[in-house]
Structure formats: C-alpha cells, structure tokens
Amino acid sequence: MLIVDDDPLMHLLYLPHLHRAGYQPLMAKDGSEVMEIAERETPAVIIMDVMMSAVDGLSAVRELKRTDCTKQIPVIVVTAIVGIHEMVRQEALASGAAAFLPKPFSPAQLVQEVRKLAPVET
C-alpha cells in the first residue's frame, strides 16, 4: 500500500488504523514521487490526495493508469476540496480511480475501502 499526501499529519492519521488492519503502508509526499515508488514496489492499493504541490493527485492517477506496470493498481482518491466533491469524484473516477472518499472521513471508512480493493492476506 502507498499513501500519497503532502500533509505529514494525514500520514500520521492514517498509519495507526492501517497498521491495526494489517497493512504496512509506504509513504510519498506528492504526486511526483508516486510513479517511482509504484513502479518499484507495486503496491496493492494507493491512497491519493487530490490537492498536492508539484503534481496533483488526479494527474498522478492518469499517469499511473497510462503506464503498463502500474495501470492495474487500484487508487483511492481522497480530497478536502469543499463544495465540489461530486465534480472531483466524477473526474477521479473518469481518470481511473477505483474509489473516492471526501475528507473528513472516518478511519473505519478508509479501512473499509482499502479492504474492498486489497484484502489483508492471513
């Protein structure tokens, strides 16, 4: 699993819940790091914020989906963009995202979406 968010606080919020659910996430600080890490590590799922410096999340999703070795990796797009969640959701799904979560969401919602796309193997 790969978490992509330029806010270090988001990493800290996601990590304990994902660890308890049995996942060992990798971290990326923005969309420019996604391709390198995804090609090297082939994560089971990517959690991608939309609003980031350098390369935004939707551009990164489109790039992932155009590349043979990463196009099958499911991406959960998350955003705190207020007032236009539906428009962003539609664009995320059209770009190839497997799921969309508007912030704020509960840790249980995040884990539930992750489990749908990448069940923990026991």
N, C-alpha and C positions, 0 to 999 in steps of 0.2 A: 504494500500500500504506500502511496505517496500523497502527502499533504502539501498543497501549494497555496501559500498565503504570505503576503508581505508584512502582515502584522504578527509579530512574535507571540503576542498574547493569544491569538487564535490557536497557535500550535500548542501552547500550554493548556488551553481549554479542552482541545480535542484529545490530547495524548492519554490522560488517565482513563478516560472512558473507552478508548480504543484498545488500550493495553488490557484492561479488565475483560474486554470482549474477546481477547485472544489474538489481537493484531500487533504487529511490530512495524509501525509507520516510519517511513523515510520522510525527510523534510526538504522543501525547496522554498526559497524566499520570493520567487516571482516566476512569471511565465517564461522568462528567458532560460531558466535552469531546467525546465520540465523535459525538454527533448533529450538532453544529455543523460539525465537520470533515468528517464523512461526507457531509452534505448539500451542502456547499460544494465538496468535492474529488472525490467519488465514487471512492474508492479501489477498485482491482481486488480487493483482499482486505484483511481486517482480522485482526490477531493480537491477541487479547484475553485478558488475565489475568482470573482469577475474583475473587481477593481484592484489593480496592482500597478506598480511602477514598471517601467520598461515594457514588457509585453503583457497585455491584459489577458484575462482568463479565456475569453471567447476566441481570441486569436490563437491562443495556445491550443485550445480544443480543436480548432480547424486544422492546425498544423499536425497535431497528433493523428487525426483521422485521415490525413493525406499521406502519411508515412506507413509503408508496409509493416514494419516491425512493431508499430505502436497502435495501429488503427483498431485492433481488437480489444484494447484496454478500455474497460468502461470508465466513464468520467462522471462524477457527481459535481455539478456546478452549484456553488453557494454564493449568495450575494446579500448585501445590506442596502442595495440601492432602493430607496424609499419611493413609493408611488408608481413605479413602473415594473413591478415584479413580473406581471403577466407578459409584458413585452420582452423582458430579459429571458424569461422562461422559454418563450417561443423561439427566440434567437438561439438560446443554448441548445435546445433540442434539435433545431434545424442544423446546428453546427456539428451535431453528432453526440452530444451529451446523453448519457443513459438516464440521468435523473437530475432534478433541480430542487434545491432547498433554499427558501428565503430566510435570511437571518432576521430576528433571532429564531433559532430552533433549539429544541431540547437535545441533550446528549443521546437520549433514547431514540429520537428520530434519526439522528445521524447514524447510530449503530444499526438501526433497523434497515436503513437504505444501503449501508455497506454490506450487511449480511445478505441482502437480496442479490447483490452483484458479485460478492466474493465471500461465500460461506467459509467459516473457520473450519479447517480440517482437524479432526481429532484422532 
